[in-house]
Amino acid sequence: MKQDIVKQFIKKLDSFTISDFHGLKSPGLTCYLNSVLQVLYMTQDFREAVQRCCSEDSTTIDSQLGRLFSDLQTRIAKTHHITKKLGITNVYEQRDAAEYFEKILCMTSPVTAQIFKGELNHITTCLTCKERNQSRNLFWILPVAIVESHCHIFSVEKGLKGFFKGEKVCEDDKMYCNQCNEKQNAELQCEMTKNPEILTLLLKRFSFDYKLRCYVKLHCNVDVPKILYIGTCKYDLYALVNHFGNLTGGHYTAHIKSFETDGWYHFNDDIVNLVQPPFFGAENDSLRSCTAYLLMYKKVCRHPEQHDLGVGAEGRQDDTERGELPVPHHQLNDGSCNGRGNLKLPKAPCGKQHRKDSGADGDSLQSHKSDFATRQKNHQNRQQRDRNSEEPMQLSNTRVNHAAHLGTHKINDVLEQFTKKRPELISSD
C-alpha cells in the first residue's frame, strides 16, 4: 500500500513543471521583445555589466534593464518600463526580434554592449590596376542568406562561408575605379577584423517572391552547429530565437543554455521549462530546426590551428574601440547578391513597391525606427561622397538591403504544438 502511495506521489512530482528561471509578463503581443530580453538576461557578461552599471543616464536603457534583471531573479517580471523606454506605444503591433535586439544594444551604454560588437573589413580590388581599397564597419549581427532547396538541408556553416567568400564582379556589375577613371572588373572580399565575444547570426528566412509579389518565409530545415570555428576563435552555441508562422502571423520563443545550471531552457513569454530530453544529445554536433531565426554563440577560446571558415584574424582592439555605432544587419554584405553596389530593396514587378499590409489589429510591414533611419542616411551620404571623390574605388556597404525583418507577426494556428499541451496559450502572445 505504501509503495502505491509513493509511486503516485512520484508520478505527481514528475507532472509538475519546475524551472530555475522566470518568464516575462508583458502587455499585448510583444513576444519579439520577450525572447530577446531573455537572451540578454541569460548572457552572463551582459547581465553582470548591467548589474554593475549604476548610471541613471536617461539616454541609455541600462537602468530599465537592471530593474528587469533584478526582478527576474525572484519572480515573473513585467516589461512595461522597457516597452516605454523603447517607444513601443502599440503593444499589439508586433515587430521583428532582430530589429529590437539591435535597438536595445544601441540604447545600452557602450561598455555594457561591447561584448556583442564585432568589426568587418570590406576589401575592393580593381583587377586592372590592382588598386586596393578597404572599408571597416562595426556590426551587431551577421546576416546569413538561406538558399532553400527541396533536396538538401541548409547548413549554417556553409552559409557563413558564403558570407565571407570573395567574388568577382564584371560585365554589367563592373565597379568604377578612380585610378583607372572608368568601370573595371573587380574582386570583393570581406574579413572579420574583430571577433565579438558574442557572435549573433541572423538566418534570413524571409525573401521576396516575384511570382506572388510579396515576401514569403522559408520554412526549410537548417543544421545549426553546436560549435563554430571562425578564424582563430572557437564559438559555442548558447541561445536560439525561434520564429513560428509566417510574415503576417507568427510567434517568437527562445531556447537558451544557462551558464548557471548548464541546462537548456525553453522561454515562451511567461512560461519557462527545462528542455527534456537534452537539447543536444551526446552524439549530436548540430541541431536541425525549421524555426531557428537568431543564433547566439559565445567565444570560449582561441584555436590557432582551426581555420575552417577562413574569415581573417582578429584586428587590434584599439582600432575598433571608437564611438561609432555598428551597421544594421540589413546593410552588411551577405554574399547573396550579384555584386552590384547599392542594391535597393526588391521592388514588385511593373515597378510597384511591395504594398504594406495592414489589418484590424494594426499589423504592418515596418522598417527600422527613426534612430536607425538617421544613421542609415548618414551612411548613404558618406557613400555618395566616396563615389564622387577622387579617392580610390570604394566598396559599397549596402550591396543588399534585406527587408526580411520589416514584417510584423501575430499568433495563428502554427502554435498547435504548444496549445495542445497548454490551451491557455491560445490567448497569450
N, C-alpha and C positions, 0 to 999 in steps of 0.2 A: 504493500500500500504506500509506504513511504517512498519507494522507488518511483511509483507512478506520479506522485506529487512532485518529486524532484525533476522528473522528465518534463512534466507540464510547466514547471517553473522555468526550466532551461529553455523550453520552446517559447515561452512568453518573452524571456530576455532576448532571445535571438530575433524576435519580431520587432523589438524596439529599434528605432533609428537613433543612434548615439553618434554625435560628431564632436570633434575637438574645436570646431570653429563655428562662427555665427554668420548668418546671412544678412542681407540688406533689405530694408523695407522702404520703398520709395513711392511717391505719388505717381499715378499714371503708368505709362508704359516706357520705362527707362531701363530696360534690360541691357541695352547697348552700353549704358554708363555703369551699371552694377557689375557687369563682367569685367570691365577694365579696372574699376576701383578694387575689386577683389584681387586681381593680378598684382596691382601696385602694393596692396597691403601684404600680400604673401611674398613679396620680393624683399628679402632680408635687409640688404643695404639701403634700399629706398625707405623702408619703414623706419629703420634706425635713424636715417638722416632727417626724416620728417619729425621724429620724436625729439631729436637734438635741436631742431630749429625753434628758437624762441621768438623769432621776429614776428611782429604784428603788422608788417608791411602790407598795406591794403592792396597793393598791386599784385601780390602773389596769392596763391591758393594754399600755401603751406599751413596756415593756422586752421583752415577748414579741414584739410586732410588730417592734421594732428588730432583734431577733435573726433573725427570719424574713426580713426585708427584706435584711439583710446576707448571709444565705445565698443568697437568690435572685440576688444579684449575680454569683455564680460557679458555682452548681450547682442541681440539683433539691433543693428544700428539704422538710423534714419538718414536719408541723404538730402534733406531739404536745404541745408546750408550749402552743400556742394552745387546742387542744381541752381540755386540762386546766384552763387558766385560765377558759375559758367554762363549765366544769362539765359538759362532754359526757362522760358515763360510758358510754353505749351508742353506740358509733360505727357500729353497724349500724341504728340507728333514725334515719331521715333526717328532716330538718326543712325549714323554709321559708327561702329565701335572704334575703328581705326582713326576716324576723324577726332573723336573725343579723347582718345589716347594721346594723340599729338597735341591737342588743345590743352589738356591738363599739364603735360610736360612743358609746354611753352609758358604756362602761367605759374609753374613751380620755380622756386629760386634756382639759379644756375648750379649751385653747389649740390643741391639735392637731386636734380635731374641729370647730373653729369654722367652717371653710370649707363644711361641709355643712349648717349651721344657717340656717334662714330663719324668718320670722315672718308669721303671718296675723292679720288683724283681722276678726272676725266682727261684723256690724252688724245689729241688730234695730230696726225702726221700726214703731211702732204706727200703723196707718193711720187711727185715730180721733183720738187726741190728738197725734199726730206725735212722741211721746216717742221718743228715740233712745238706744240703749244699745250700747256697744262692748266687745268682749272680745278680748284678744290672746293668741295662743298660739304658741310656737315649734314647729318641725317639722323632721324629718329627711327625710321622704318625702311627696310629694303623690300620693294615690291617684286614678287616672283610671278611671272606670267605662266598661266596654266594652259597647256595645249591639250585639249580634250580629244580622246581617242576611244573608240568603242572596243578596240582590241588590246589596249595597254593601260596599265595603271601609271598615273603620273608620278614621277619621282621628284621630291623637293630638292634633292642633291643635284639632279640634272638641271632642274630649273634654275638653281642658284649658279651653276656653272655657266648656263646660258646668259645670265645677267652680266657676268664678267668676261664673257668670251669676246675677243676682238672681232671686228667685222670691217669689210671694205665697202665703201660707197662709190658708185660710179654711174656713168650714163646720166639719167635724169636726176640722180641723187647726189651729183657732184657738189662739193663744198667750195666756196670762194676762198682763195688763198691770196692774201695781200702781198705776199712775197712774189708770187708769180703774176699777180694782178689779173687773175682770171679763175674761173672754176676749174678745179682739178679733182682727180680721183684721190681719195683719202682713206686712211685707216683710223678707226675709232676704237679706243681701248678704255677700260675702266679698272681701277685697282683700289683696294681698301688701304688707306694710309694710316687709319687709326681704328683698331678693333674696339668696339664698345664692350663694356663689362657685361651688359645685357644686350644681346642681339635679337631684334624683333623682325620677323619676316611676315609679309602680307601676301597671302595666296589670292591672286586676282581672279576671283570666281565669277566676276560679272564682266560681260563683253557685249558689244553692240552687234545685234543680228540684223544684217541689211535686208534680209528677206522679210522678217517680221517688223522691221523698222522700230525696234525697241531694244532695251537692254535685257539680257537673259542671264540666268545663273547657270554656271557649270557645276553639275552635281556629281562629277566623276570622282572616283576614289583616288586618294592621294597617299603615297607612302611617306610618312613623317619619320625621319630618322631620330633615334634616341640621342645620338651623338653626331656632331658636325665638326669637321676639321676645316678651318679657314686660315690659310697661310700657316703661321706658326702657332695658332691658337686652337684649343680644344673647347668645344661648347657642349653643354649638357641641357637637354630639353627639360623645362620645369613648368611650362604653362601653355595651354591652348585655349583660345577663344573660339567657340563653335558658333556657326550660324545655320539655323534650320529654316527651311522655307525658300522663298524667292525674293526678288527685288521689291515686290509690292506687299509681301506678307511674310513675316518670319519672327524668329526669336533667337536671342543670344544666351549662351551659358558658357561656363568656363571649367576646364579641368586643370587643377593646379597641384603641383607636388610641394608638400610642406617641408621647409627646411628644419622644422622642429621635430616632426614625427617621422619624416621620410616617407610618408604615405601620400597617395594621390586622393584628392577630394573633388567632388562634383559640386560646383556652386551654381545654383539655379534661383536667382533672386534671394528670397528669404529662406530657402531650403539648402542645406549643406549636408552632403552624405559622403562617407568614406567609400571609395571605389573598391568593390569586391566582385570578382577576383582581382588580383593586381593588374593595374593599368598596362604595365609591360610585363609579360611573362619572362621567366628566367632565360628562355631560348630566343626571345624576340629582340631584335635590334631596331625594329621600326614598328610604327603603328599605322594601320590602314584606316583612313577616315574619309567620309564623303561630306563632312560638315566642318572640318578644320578650316579656320579662316585667318587667325593671327597666331603665330608661333613665337614663343619666347625662349631663348637659350641663354644660359648663364656660362660665362667663361670660367672654366675650372682650372686650367693650367696651360702652359706653353709646351708644344711638342715640335721642336725644330725639325724632326725627321718627317713630319707629316706635311705634305703639300698637295692634298687631294684636290682642292678647289682652285689652287693657283691664283689667288686673288691679291697677291702682293703682301708685303710685310707691313707691320705697324710703323707709322710715321712717328716723328718726335712729338712727345706730349706737348711741348711748349708751342708747337706750330698750330695746335688746334684749341688751345685754351683761351680763345678770344670770345668776345661777347656776341658773335654772330649767331643768329638763330638757324637751326637746321632747315634744309629744304624739305617742304612737304613731300610725302611719298609719291604723289602723282606727278611730280616734276622730275623725278630721278630717271636715269636711263634704266630700262628694264630688259634690254636685249631682245625685245619682241617686235620692234619697229623695223622699218626697212632702211633706216639710215638717214631719213630726212631730218633736218633740223626744224625746230619749232612746229612740230605736228600739233594740230589743234584737236579738240575733242571731236570724235567722229560725228559727222552730220548725217541726218536721214537722207535717203535718196531724193533726187529732184531739188536738192539744195535746202530742204526743210530741216529745221532744227528739231531734235527729239522733243516731243511735246511733254510738258510736265503733267504728270497725272496727279490729280487731287480728288479726294473723296470727302464724305461727310465727316470723317474723323480727322481731317486736316492733314493726312499723309501727303507728302510731295517729295519729288526729287530735289535734293539740295546740294549746293556746293559748300566748301569750307566757309566759315563765317568771316565777318569783316576783318578780324585781326589777321587772318591769313591772306585776305584779298590785298591788303596794303603791301604786305611783304612780297606777294607774287608780282604785283605791279612794278615795284622797285626792281625786282629780279629781271622782269622782261625789259624794262627801260635800260638796265645795265647791259643786257644782251644786244639791244639795238645800237647802243653807243659802240659796243665792241665791233659790230659788223660794219659800222660806218667809219671806223677809225683806220689809221694807218698801221695798227698793230698786226702781228701775225694772225693767221687764220684762227678763229675762236671755235671752240666746241660748244654748241648749244646745250644747255642743261635741261631743255624742255622738249626732248625728242618725242616724248609721248605724254599726252595729258590724259591720264587714265581716269575715267568717270565712273568706275565700278562702285565707288564708295559714296556716290552722291545720293543714293537711294534711301528711302525710309521703309520701315518694316512694321508690320502689325501681326498679331497672333492669328494663326489659322490652324487647320486640321493637321498640319505637318507634325504637331506635337502629340500625336496619338500615343506614341510610346510612353510619354510621360503621364498623360491624362488618364490612361487606363489604370495606372497604379495609384494616381493621386487626382481624383476628379476635381478637387478644388483648384487645380492648375488652370482649368478652363477659363476661369475668370481672372486669373492673375496675369502678370506681364510675361 
